[in-house]
Amino acid sequence: METAIIEQLTQDSYNEMVRLRRYFHMYPELSFREVQTPAYIAQYLRELGIDVEEGVGGRGVIGRLMIDASLPTVALRADFDALPIQDQKDIPYRSTVPGVMHACGHDAHTSVVLTVARILAQQKETLTGNVVFIFQHAEEVDPGGAIQMIADGCLDGVDAIFGQHVSSYLDVGTIGYKYGTATGIPDDFTVKINGLGGHASNPHNTIDPLAAAISFCTQMQYAVTRKSKPMEPVVLSITMFNGGTQHNVIPDMVEVGGTIRTFNSDAQNVMISELKKCLEGLVTTTGISYDLDYMKGYPPVINDTDKTDLILESAQEISSVKKVEELEAGLGGEDFSYYLQRVPGTFYYTGTRNANFKADYPHHHANFDIDEQGLINAVSVMLKSVFKFFDKETGL
């Protein structure tokens, strides 16, 4: 399909896409608790005449636009879970669910793929291949929804897959791409440090878990700077430190939690080993005991070169895309990686930052928002990539 036609079809669908995005933004649902969102998606797809399968991998939805099983098949993925964050924005489409909001852009991802589905269903006679629309639950929480949906057959018959993420770090008009490794391994840990509480004036009669927890936090930073290789990036962030309720009471227990981010299993294993050594050392020196819950995160996203080329070529042909930028790999986690372990594909980024609209807060912030004009590029590039993929696979 010619680029001008794709751009016009996308522009004609803009108002409906914004309506969808704002609806999902107003009614967010947490990971593994999604009920209304997948039901809405399924109904929307059915009204487009697309074959729908619900409850895939638990709460996922698949739409299939099948032309001929002998033709190439491409999958497009969107995630739709929200985060446990209170929406602080003063806007008409602010979240209506206390303590829950779309602070990462999954509402936008869902509206983008639904819009692509709407356009492709209307242009079905122009397709020279099949399209599978994957709407995934629970991207934000391990073990994630992707691996469950894959086990339930969402990639059966699929030859390639594309996914995109809106970005408040890229200006509207920008498409970001990355060859090869694009994301890190996002491990999480929680450790309960158990001591013996008592009066704060007599610390010698206690086993102070607070002092041990502070030492743990400090020593783990030593592991980052002195135990990991300088040329292999490692991030350790302590994000939870909970313990104590009274000024004059040493508590019995302190809970510390955080995340360790690496790009490969060697660096990951070093940090796991150092964390355990640190805790065992504190057992010896302070007398504490501990309970460790360590959760290995998603594997890194590793983009296929040929499919990344398709995104790059497509973005360069869309007139509303003003900049196409190769990005550095980041240590954020993304379970799109599981799809890429099964079929070739790529994961790209769409700029939605605009400070004039207060759409420049970081992801996972209570004021996170997007400039919805950026979604025009998300849809146009995805559509163009679908047609380019079909052309290359069929030799047209």
Secondary structure as GFF3:
##gff-version 3
##sequence-region A 1 396
A	DSSP	alpha_helix	3	12	.	.	.	ID=ss1
A	DSSP	alpha_helix	14	26	.	.	.	ID=ss2
A	DSSP	alpha_helix	36	47	.	.	.	ID=ss3
A	DSSP	beta_strand	51	56	.	.	.	ID=ss4
A	DSSP	beta_strand	60	65	.	.	.	ID=ss5
A	DSSP	beta_strand	73	79	.	.	.	ID=ss6
A	DSSP	alpha_helix	106	122	.	.	.	ID=ss7
A	DSSP	three_ten_helix	124	126	.	.	.	ID=ss8
A	DSSP	beta_strand	130	136	.	.	.	ID=ss9
A	DSSP	alpha_helix	146	151	.	.	.	ID=ss10
A	DSSP	beta_strand	160	171	.	.	.	ID=ss11
A	DSSP	beta_strand	174	177	.	.	.	ID=ss12
A	DSSP	beta_strand	180	181	.	.	.	ID=ss13
A	DSSP	beta_strand	185	194	.	.	.	ID=ss14
A	DSSP	beta_strand	198	199	.	.	.	ID=ss15
A	DSSP	three_ten_helix	203	205	.	.	.	ID=ss16
A	DSSP	alpha_helix	209	226	.	.	.	ID=ss17
A	DSSP	beta_strand	235	242	.	.	.	ID=ss18
A	DSSP	beta_strand	249	250	.	.	.	ID=ss19
A	DSSP	beta_strand	253	262	.	.	.	ID=ss20
A	DSSP	alpha_helix	265	286	.	.	.	ID=ss21
A	DSSP	beta_strand	289	295	.	.	.	ID=ss22
A	DSSP	beta_strand	302	303	.	.	.	ID=ss23
A	DSSP	alpha_helix	305	317	.	.	.	ID=ss24
A	DSSP	beta_strand	323	326	.	.	.	ID=ss25
A	DSSP	alpha_helix	336	340	.	.	.	ID=ss26
A	DSSP	beta_strand	345	353	.	.	.	ID=ss27
A	DSSP	three_ten_helix	355	357	.	.	.	ID=ss28
A	DSSP	alpha_helix	374	394	.	.	.	ID=ss29
###
